[in-house]
Amino acid sequence: MSEGAWRPFRTPLHYLGLPRSVAPPIWRERRAADELTALRAARPAPPVPPEPDAPVLVVPGFAAGDERVTLLRDWLREGGWDARPTGLTDGRRCSSRDLAVVEDTLVRVHTDTGRPVTLVGHSRGGMFAKALAVRHPQRVRALVTLGSPLTDPFGVHLAVRLLTMWMATMTRLGRRDWVRNCPFGDCCRQVHDDVLASAPPDVPFTSIASRSDGIVSWHASQDPAARCVTVDSSHAGLVANPDVWAAIAAALTAVAATGQALAPTATPQGGTGPDL
């Protein structure tokens, strides 16, 4: 899928996306605990903000709230950033509803501080971050995404697709207030259109992805407007992996030093793992 208007899936079978949706090596997700151990043993220095208390939002991924990215947010705070929660507590609702929460926070922080806000987003949180940069380029200083399906909003493993279908069923039965008919209807069409749109050229944009990501297709993270960097990490570990934190620090330090968008790369930089 490439830039353009997003189209709902015609049928559940079409949505399952077989056989391509089983390509990400989901068994590699068992590394997450080891990655956290490695981070605790050798944490990179946090990036220096462009000015003291520069605002930043760390946006959690699908089925996650702000507590899931506490380590990353606290690390940025230690570096002198004004790192604030987004207001997401659950992350299981439709993208349109959860994005609205983050959008309200972005507007409020920008208004309160009078300064553009840096956005760091994991997985679906990176999709939200890009959509907000498209909607509010004057409010966003820089954009860093971590394992986010930016060129295909549903470029995820079959297991996640089945999970969202079950969650939508629970919502229809009135047992939960989770995702609805997102893959097949119009409820999240504008979100997906904004994710697929070209990123603002004046917003520095780095997409960090892992070829061995077991949840999101590595190819779906290769946004043509971004400086694409590859690492070797599980999907869950992208928020707690020392190599990822080093890549985030490099991206944000470069922005602070130049104040300009980094040039997109023709091919992803660095990284190891299977090219799936």
N, C-alpha and C positions, 0 to 999 in steps of 0.2 A: 504494500500500500504506500502511496506517495502523497505529496501535497495535493489538496483539493477537498471538495466537499465529502464528508464521511457518509457512507451509505450503510444503513442497518443490514444485518444478516437476514437472508431470506428465510432460512429454516434452522432449527436446532442442529441438524446434521452439518449444515454449512458453517455454523458457529464453532463446532468442535474442531474444525480445521485439520482433520487427519489427512495424511500422516505427519504433516509438518509440525503439528503442535506437540508431538512427543520427542522432537529433536533435542531441546535443552536437556542437559544431563542432570536431571533432578536428584539423582543419588549423590551428587557432589555437594548438596546442601548440608550434609553431615559435618562439613568443615567449620561451620559457624562458631562452634564452641572453641575450636582450636585457634581460630582467628581472633576471638576475644582474648584468649590467653596471650597470644602474641602481642596484641595491642597493649595489654597491661604491662608486659615485659619491656616494651620499647615504643613509647608514644612519641610521635613526631611533635616538633614544636608547632604551636598553632600559628596561623597566618596573622600578620600584623594588619590591623584594620587601616583603611585609608585616612581615618581620623579617629581620635578616641571615642569610644561608645558608638561607633557606626552601627546602625541597626541591621540585623540579619534574622531571617526566619528559616528554621529547618523544618521542612514539610514531610511528615511521615507518609508511608506508603499505604496500600490497601489493607484493610482490616487491622490497622494500627493507629494508636493515638500518640500524642506528644510524648508520653513516657517512653515510647520505643526509641526515640532519638535523643534521650536525655544526655547520654554520654557525649554525643557529637555536639549538642547545644552547649553543654558545660565546658567542653574543650575550647570552643570559640569564645565563650565568655571569659575563660582564663587568659585568652590572648588580647582582651580589651574590647571585644565586641559587645554590643547591646543585643544579646541573643534572647529572643522572646518566643514563647509558645504560640502555636497557631490558633489554638482553641479547639482543635480536633481531639475528641476523647475516645472515639471508637473506630472511625474510618471504614465502616461497613455499609454506609448508605450510598445512594446513587452519586456518581461523580458530580452531577450538577448541584446537588445539595451540599456535599462536603466541600466542593470548591467554593461555594458561596461563603462558607465559614472562614476559609483562608483569605478570600478576597476582602471580606470585611476587616479582617485583622491587618492586612496589607495597607488598606486605605487609612485605617486608624493610626497605625504606626507612622506612616508617612506624614499624616496630618500632625500628629503629636510631636514628631522630631523635626519636621521640616526638611528631612533628608531622604534621598532615595534608599530603598531597602535592598539588600543582597538576599537572594533566594537560593537555598540549597535544598534540593528535593530528592527523596529516595523513591524509586519505583513509580507508583501512581503519583506520589508527591512531586516527582520531577515533571510529570505531565501537567500537574496543577501549576507548578512554577513557570513552565513555559507558557501556558495559557494566560497566566497573569501578566507575563512580560509582553505578550501580544496585546492584551487588553489595556495595560497601563505602562507603556514603555517609559513614561516620565517619572514613574514611581519606583522603578526597578534599576538598581545600580549594576548588578551582575547576576548571572544565572549559572548555577552548577547543578547538573542532574546526575543521579547515581543509578545506573541500571534501569533507566526509564524507557518504555516503548514509545518513542517519539514519532517514528514514521509509520507505526501500526499500533493503534491504541489497544488492540487485543492480540498483540504478538507475545502471548504468554503460553505456558505449558498447559497441556490438556487438563491436568489436575486442578488448575486455577479456574479454567473454564467450567469444569463440572461443579466446582465449589460455588461459583457465582450463580449457576442455574439452580442449585439446591437452595441457596440463600433467597433467590427471587421467588422460589416456590413457597418458602416459609413466610415471606412477606405477603404473597397472595392469599395464603391461608389465615392471615391475621395473627400469626404467632410471633413475628418479629417485624421491626421496622428497618429493614436492610435494603439492599439493592432491589430494584424493581425489574422492569422489562428492558433494561439498558441496551443489550446487544441487538434487540429486535424493534425498538421503538425510537421515538424522537426525544425522550426525556433528557438525554445527554448529548444530543447532536451538536449543540453549540460548543460544548467542551471539546469534543473530538475535532471539530472544525478548527478551533483555536490551536489545539495541539499540532495539527497537521499544517497550519499556516507557517509562513516564513517568520523566523524570529526577527525582532527589530535589529537592524544592522548596528545600531549604536550601543546595544547592550552586550557586554562581554559574555560569551556563552561557551561553557565547557561541558561536554557530555562524557562522563566516566562510565565505562562498561567493562564487563568481564566476558571473555569468550567461553568460560566454563560456568557461567551463570546458569543455574538449574531451573530458573523460573521464567525469566524474560529472555527472548531471543536476542542474542548479541547484535544481530543485524538491525533489529528494530531500534537500537540506540544510536545508530549512525546518522544523526541529523546533519544534513548538508551545510547548515549554517553554523554548526558548532565546531569547536576544536575538540576532536574526538581522541580520548586517551583510553587505553586498555590496561587492565590490571588482571591479576589472577585471584579471584574471590568468589565465594558463594554469593547468592543474591542477598540472603539475610545478612551476611557479613559485610556488605558494602557500607553499612553504617558503623562498623566496629572492626575495621581492618587497617593495620598501620600503613600499608601501601596506598590504600584509598585516601586515608587522612593526609598522607604526604602529597598526593595528587591534588586534593582540595586546597591544601596550603599553597602549593605552587600556583594554582589557578588564581586564587584570591590575592596572593602576594603580587603576582604580575599585574593584576588590575589596580592594586593600590599604587604600584610603582609608575604605571603608565597612564592610568585613567582612561584607557582606550580599549576597545574590543580587540581581543586576540584574533589573528587571522585564522580562518578555518583551515584544517589540515586535509590534504588530499587523501591520505590514508591514516588510519588510527596509529597512535604512537604507543610503543612499548607493549608489555603484556605477554602472557603466555597462555597456553591452553588450546583446546580444539577449536577449529574454525567451523562452527556448526551453522 
